[in-house]
Amino acid sequence: MNAALAVALIVGSGLMAGVFFAFSTFVMKALAQLPAAQGVAAMQRINVVVLNPMFLGCFMGTAALGLLAIGLAVFDWRGAVSAWMVAAGLLYVLGCFGVTMVFNVPRNERLARLDADSREAAEYWPRYVREWTFWNHVRTLAPTLAVVCAAVASLR
């Protein structure tokens, strides 16, 4: 096993788990308590500002590390160590990156098309918060478990 790869996957997954944990535990709760127009406008702004090199570099870079971990583990199979690294890679790639792209991003795109002050935005906002937050819980748990799997692999 490549120890540097395991450490990099642990750090990247841990950072992403922390970002998503913050949204699951207090950011979305705070936004949901605002009047709908303010909550929508704030989330629209967050969804623009998040598209920056630091966040995207870590988010997408960790996905690349996850794919690399899967490939190297399968190519040079070493039993349990490889299995833990495949699990870590799959958890991040599917459970974090994949969930984001399939479930969170489409909701963000729909929200972005709305006028924050419109009736349509006010009607969509509670549904958005509920559904987006559910999938955010999933993408919080997945990289957290990826950290655990990569750590177990690095200890074997």
C-alpha positions in Angstrom: 0.0 0.0 0.0 1.1 3.5 -0.7 1.2 5.3 2.7 1.4 8.8 1.1 -1.8 8.0 -0.9 -3.6 6.8 2.2 -2.6 9.9 4.1 -3.7 12.2 1.3 -7.0 10.3 1.0 -7.5 10.6 4.8 -6.8 14.4 4.7 -9.0 15.1 1.7 -11.8 13.0 2.9 -11.6 14.5 6.3 -11.7 18.0 5.0 -14.8 17.3 2.9 -16.5 15.4 5.7 -15.9 18.5 7.9 -17.4 20.9 5.4 -20.4 18.8 4.9 -20.8 18.1 8.6 -21.0 21.9 9.2 -23.8 22.2 6.7 -25.6 19.2 8.2 -25.3 20.3 11.8 -25.8 24.1 11.7 -25.6 25.9 8.3 -28.8 24.5 6.8 -30.6 24.8 10.1 -29.7 28.5 10.3 -30.7 29.1 6.7 -34.0 27.3 7.1 -34.9 29.6 10.0 -34.6 32.7 7.8 -37.5 34.0 5.8 -37.6 31.9 2.5 -36.3 34.8 0.3 -33.3 35.3 2.6 -32.5 31.6 2.9 -32.8 31.1 -0.9 -30.6 34.2 -1.6 -28.0 33.1 1.0 -27.8 29.5 -0.4 -27.6 30.9 -4.0 -24.6 33.0 -2.9 -23.0 30.0 -1.1 -23.4 27.9 -4.3 -21.6 30.5 -6.3 -18.8 31.2 -3.8 -18.1 27.5 -3.2 -16.9 27.2 -6.8 -13.4 28.2 -6.0 -10.0 26.6 -6.5 -9.4 25.6 -2.9 -12.8 23.8 -2.4 -12.9 22.3 -5.9 -9.3 21.3 -5.7 -9.9 19.4 -2.5 -13.3 18.0 -3.5 -12.3 16.8 -7.0 -8.7 16.1 -6.1 -9.8 13.7 -3.4 -12.1 12.0 -6.0 -9.0 11.5 -8.2 -7.1 10.1 -5.2 -10.0 7.7 -4.5 -9.9 6.4 -8.0 -6.2 6.1 -7.9 -6.4 4.2 -4.6 -9.0 1.8 -6.1 -6.9 1.2 -9.2 -3.6 0.7 -7.3 -5.3 -1.6 -4.7 -6.9 -3.8 -7.4 -3.7 -3.8 -9.6 -1.5 -4.8 -6.7 -3.9 -6.8 -4.5 -2.6 -7.3 -0.9 -5.6 -8.8 0.8 -7.2 -6.8 3.6 -5.1 -3.7 3.1 -6.2 -3.5 -0.5 -9.9 -4.2 0.4 -9.8 -1.3 3.0 -8.3 1.0 0.3 -10.9 0.0 -2.2 -13.6 0.7 0.3 -12.1 4.1 1.2 -12.0 5.0 -2.5 -15.5 3.8 -3.3 -17.0 5.6 -0.3 -15.5 8.9 -1.3 -16.0 8.6 -5.1 -19.6 7.2 -4.9 -20.8 8.4 -1.6 -19.4 11.9 -1.6 -18.5 12.9 -5.1 -21.2 10.9 -6.8 -24.0 11.9 -4.4 -23.0 15.5 -4.8 -23.2 15.3 -8.6 -26.4 13.3 -8.8 -28.4 14.7 -5.9 -27.1 18.0 -4.5 -25.9 19.8 -7.7 -29.3 19.4 -9.6 -31.1 20.9 -6.6 -28.6 23.7 -6.5 -29.1 24.3 -10.2 -32.8 24.5 -9.8 -32.5 26.9 -6.9 -30.1 29.1 -8.9 -32.8 29.6 -11.6 -35.3 31.0 -9.1 -35.8 34.6 -8.2 -35.2 34.5 -4.4 -38.2 36.9 -3.9 -40.6 34.8 -6.0 -43.5 32.7 -4.7 -42.0 29.7 -6.6 -38.8 30.1 -4.5 -40.8 30.4 -1.3 -42.7 27.2 -2.2 -39.6 25.3 -3.3 -37.3 26.3 -0.3 -38.7 23.9 2.4 -38.5 21.0 -0.1 -35.0 22.0 -1.1 -33.8 22.3 2.5 -35.3 18.8 3.4 -34.0 17.0 0.3 -30.6 18.7 0.0 -29.9 18.2 3.7 -30.8 14.5 3.5 -28.3 14.0 0.7 -25.8 16.1 2.5 -26.0 13.8 5.5 -25.1 10.9 3.1 -22.2 12.8 1.7 -21.0 13.6 5.3 -21.1 10.0 6.4 -19.4 8.7 3.2 -16.1 10.6 3.5 -16.1 10.1 7.2 -16.2 6.3 6.6 -13.6 6.7 3.9 -11.3 8.2 6.5 -11.9 5.2 8.8 -11.2 2.7 6.0 -8.0 4.5 4.8 -6.8 4.7 8.3 -7.4 1.0 8.9 -5.5 0.2 5.7 -2.6 2.4 6.8 -2.4 0.6 10.1 -2.2 -2.9 8.6 
